[in-house]
Amino acid sequence: MKEKYYLYIILLIFISFAQNVNSQTLSADQCRKLALQNNRQIKKANILSKQMEYDTKAYKSMFYPRFDIMVTDIYSLGKGSFTIEGGNLPIFELNAAAGQYVPKAIATADGQTVFTEYAYFPDQKMDFKIKNFLTAGITLTQPIYMGGKINAAYQMSQIGQQMAALNTSLTEDEIIVQTEEAYALAVKTKELITVAESYKKLLDELMKNVESAVRHGMKTKNDQMKVQVKINEADLNILKAKNGYKLAKMNLCNMVGLPITQDIDVEVKEGDHPTLTENQPVENTEITSRYEYEILNKKVELADKEVKLTKSDYLPNVVLMGGYTYSNGMELAGKKLIDSASPTVALGVKIPLVNFGESTNKMNSARAKSQIARIEQEDLNEKMRLELQQAINNAEETRQEVLLTESALLQNEENIRLSRQQYDVGLEPLSDLLEAQALWQKAYSDHVEAKCQYQISQLKLLKASGKISTLNEK
């Protein structure tokens, strides 16, 4: 039996050691870094930013000439023939004095010329075949003036790239806030375990005293049963607190990209979070540092560029084109008909004339979109200012709540001490002491909750003022 007992103890020690080895203690800074590295939304935002960068480069290339090579090889069995009609042709002879050929003819009495000698020219039948026909060439196309379309499109792509970068930073801020909230929740649930265990320790000490008093006949069995009921409730609260801590750690693991079953622990280092001081003023700030504010500005700028892009569709376009083409193929009368190369140069001009109101309506539509973008900007800016003021108010309220709960906790600690003294000398019933201990537990729990809410309010204030990035500077 002793050997089995010792083996059981060794097994428990080994399991405990293995758990400690696998357990990982994380700080708030480590959680932020893991979340930024592993979060899928950030990866998606980075890919989108890269995509917009490629789009910008593609639009930039439209400023430069475009070279294209074209090769066409056609093989056809098509063939045919045609006939050149023959006939009598006048004969010419050389006039040495005049130095030219003159026809053999005589003049009639009425002054007309009649040819006196002819040569017969028979009909000529010509056969042709298409067979293999090859065309190859290189062309150059250079936009000279496109009504500002290329420039507007390129500028819009640059704005889109800037918006994508801002969106990536905004996503990172949101992930940091969510991670910090998850971390604060884990810290709170861990401290609630300490609260529950401290309350249980008080009850255990009280139970020892009550049991001793019952044995000596100074207290009744009823007092012992009352304390036991409270101890049972305390054990249940400890279990609930530990389960809450497990869930909080699983949620934190999910946020930082770790397996939710991984055993971790949380710690709070001094300087990780804003510290609490009495009469600490809340810094009043503006929304201009927020990424949302910059994104709204870019949206308005993008809408203005879209007006210019729409206008360019109805302005003259000038394009310079050039090329060099080689053609080879076709047979005529048994001989190759085409085998040559030639350069070409062209200047294309397109001037829109009448579109029956299309340009006016599209321009009005683009201007309306620009106006809508400005209205949305004003509306969302006001909402962000409201959010900022709410965050400031909440930070002030939660700070005050921390101070009040801390004061209440100190008062309840003193109340327990006095109540315990009164109970020990028989001047106070057990129910009053148990109530004092319960009030102390509640005050302790309220103080832990207040600290958590204060931390979250500070995060939301940093988010509302666009200063979340300062957490990573610490």
Secondary structure, 3 states (H helix, E strand, C coil): CHHHHHHHHHHHHHHHHHHHHHCEEECHHHHHHHHHHHCHHHHHHHHHHHHHHHHHHHHHHHHCCEEEEEEEEEEEEEEEEEEECCEEEECEEEECCCCEEEECEEECCCCCEEECCEEEECCEEEEEEEEEEEEEEEEEEEEEECCCHHHHHHHHHHHHHHHHHHHHHHHHHHHHHHHHHHHHHHHHHHHHHHHHHHHHHHHHHHHHHHHHHHHCCCCCHHHHHHHHHHHHHHHHHHHHHHHHHHHHHHHHHHHHCCCCCCCEEECCCCCCCCCCCCCCCCCCCCCCCCHHHHHHHHHHHHHHHHHHHHHHCCCCEEEEEEEEEEEEEEEECCEEEEEEEEEEEEEEEECCCCCCCHHHHHHHHHHHHHHHHHHHHHHHHHHHHHHHHHHHHHHHHHHHHHHHHHHHHHHHHHHHHHHHHHHHCCCCCHHHHHHHHHHHHHHHHHHHHHHHHHHHHHHHHHHHCCCHHHHHHC
